Amino acid sequence: MKEISYHKYLDEDEDELLRIRLWINRGKVMDLVIQYESKIKGKWYSIIRYDCSHGFFHRDTLFPNGRKEKQTIAILTLGDAVNYAEQDVKDRWEFYKDRFIKNMKP
């Protein structure tokens, strides 16, 4: 199995990062971790993570206090899951970041 890791910045300042890690066998995605991270006040925070741990594709919404909300996402293939997760973060990173910041202690 081949592991591929790369990242993409979502903004020009390079403060919004999409980290992608895929495990591929014979051209087919076998496992994945796609994580949205944001630099807030000079510190990097993980905000959204998609993966297949626990045996199913899901999104973990991460909060500043360490709490996680898990949401199962019904997707037929992990190849489709990669596309879904990447597009979701590209479309909604500002929403996810704002929600994270609102939950930070002052």
C-alpha positions as CSV (number, residue, x, y, z in Angstrom):
1,M,0.0,0.0,0.0
2,K,1.3,3.4,-0.9
3,E,0.9,6.4,1.4
4,I,0.5,9.9,-0.1
5,S,0.6,13.1,2.0
6,Y,0.3,16.7,0.8
7,H,-1.3,19.9,1.8
8,K,-3.1,22.9,0.2
9,Y,-3.4,26.4,1.5
10,L,-7.0,27.8,1.4
11,D,-5.9,31.5,1.6
12,E,-3.2,33.8,0.3
13,D,-1.7,34.4,3.8
14,E,-1.2,30.6,4.3
15,D,-3.1,30.6,7.6
16,E,-5.7,28.1,6.5
17,L,-4.4,24.6,5.7
18,L,-6.0,21.5,4.2
19,R,-3.8,18.5,5.1
20,I,-4.4,15.4,3.1
21,R,-3.1,11.9,3.8
22,L,-4.2,8.9,1.6
23,W,-3.4,5.2,1.6
24,I,-3.8,3.8,-1.9
25,N,-3.6,0.2,-3.2
26,R,-3.7,-0.5,-6.9
27,G,-5.2,3.0,-7.6
28,K,-7.9,2.7,-5.1
29,V,-8.2,4.8,-1.9
30,M,-8.1,2.4,1.1
31,D,-7.9,4.9,3.9
32,L,-7.8,8.7,4.4
33,V,-7.3,11.5,6.8
34,I,-8.2,15.0,5.6
35,Q,-7.8,17.8,8.2
36,Y,-8.5,21.5,8.2
37,E,-6.2,23.5,10.3
38,S,-6.2,27.2,11.0
39,K,-3.5,29.6,12.4
40,I,-5.3,31.7,15.0
41,K,-3.3,34.3,17.0
42,G,0.0,32.6,15.8
43,K,-1.0,29.1,16.9
44,W,-2.2,26.2,14.7
45,Y,-5.5,24.5,15.6
46,S,-7.1,21.4,14.1
47,I,-10.7,22.3,13.4
48,I,-12.3,19.7,11.1
49,R,-11.0,16.1,10.4
50,Y,-12.4,13.5,8.1
51,D,-11.3,9.9,8.4
52,C,-12.3,6.3,8.5
53,S,-11.2,5.4,12.0
54,H,-13.9,3.4,13.9
55,G,-14.6,1.6,10.6
56,F,-16.7,4.2,8.8
57,F,-16.2,7.6,7.0
58,H,-17.1,10.5,9.3
59,R,-16.3,14.1,10.1
60,D,-15.0,15.1,13.5
61,T,-15.7,18.7,14.4
62,L,-13.1,19.7,17.0
63,F,-13.5,22.3,19.7
64,P,-11.0,24.4,21.6
65,N,-11.8,22.6,24.9
66,G,-10.9,19.2,23.3
67,R,-14.5,18.1,22.7
68,K,-15.3,16.3,19.4
69,E,-18.5,15.9,17.5
70,K,-18.6,12.9,15.2
71,Q,-20.9,12.9,12.2
72,T,-21.2,9.8,10.0
73,I,-21.3,10.6,6.3
74,A,-22.8,8.0,3.8
75,I,-20.4,7.9,0.8
76,L,-20.2,4.9,-1.5
77,T,-16.4,4.9,-2.1
78,L,-13.4,6.4,-0.4
79,G,-12.4,8.1,-3.6
80,D,-15.7,10.0,-3.5
81,A,-15.1,10.7,0.2
82,V,-11.8,12.4,-0.6
83,N,-13.6,14.7,-3.1
84,Y,-16.5,15.3,-0.7
85,A,-14.2,16.2,2.3
86,E,-11.9,18.5,0.2
87,Q,-14.8,20.4,-1.3
88,D,-16.7,20.7,2.0
89,V,-13.6,22.3,3.6
90,K,-13.0,24.6,0.6
91,D,-16.6,25.7,0.7
92,R,-17.1,26.1,4.4
93,W,-13.7,26.7,6.1
94,E,-14.7,30.3,7.1
95,F,-17.9,28.9,8.8
96,Y,-15.9,26.2,10.6
97,K,-13.2,28.7,11.7
98,D,-15.8,31.3,13.0
99,R,-17.6,28.6,15.0
100,F,-14.2,27.4,16.5
101,I,-13.2,31.0,17.5
102,K,-16.6,31.6,19.1
103,N,-16.0,28.6,21.4
104,M,-12.6,29.8,22.5
105,K,-12.2,31.2,26.0
106,P,-11.6,35.0,26.0
